Amino acid sequence: MGSSMIRYKVRPDRAAENESLVKAVYEQLGRERPDGLHYATFKLPDGVSFMHVVFETDQAGRILNEVAAFKAFVGEIESRCEEPPVVTELTLVGSYGVES
């Protein structure tokens, strides 16, 4: 399973745009329902920092990267960011409600 956490901070004037792009990803995922992907996005209390947590089975990184709305989301992310995305690989030690 490929698991990672991605954290970044967007420019205040681009926060609503970023959130809209993220919601478009979830709308497409809701329609297509790809197997093997567990994905969550959080907006932090400052309103401009975001954290994504991705759990993928044997196709680490490939499922989400094939979603058209996700490609649109990451396409210009650097221009929206005040602090660029930092990816941290995660090792699952235990979980509840998260399939491995």
C-alpha positions, 0 to 999 in steps of 0.5 A: 500500500502506498500511503502519503500525506501532502501538506501545503499553504496557498495564497490567501486570494487563491484558497477558494479556488484551491478548495473548488478544485479539490471538491471537483476531484471528489465529485469525479471520484464519487462518480467513478468510484475507483477501487483501491483508493482511500483519500481525504483532504483537510483544510487547516484552521488558518484557512489557507493550509491544506493536508491530503492523505492518500491510501492506495493499494498495490498501484501506489500513486497511479490511481489518483494520478489518472483522475482528470480532475486531479490532473487539473488540480495539480496542474498549476498548484505551484502558482496557487501556493505560498508554501509548496507541497511537501510529501511525506511517505507514511507507514501504517502502524494501525487503523480503524475504518481504513482498509489496508 
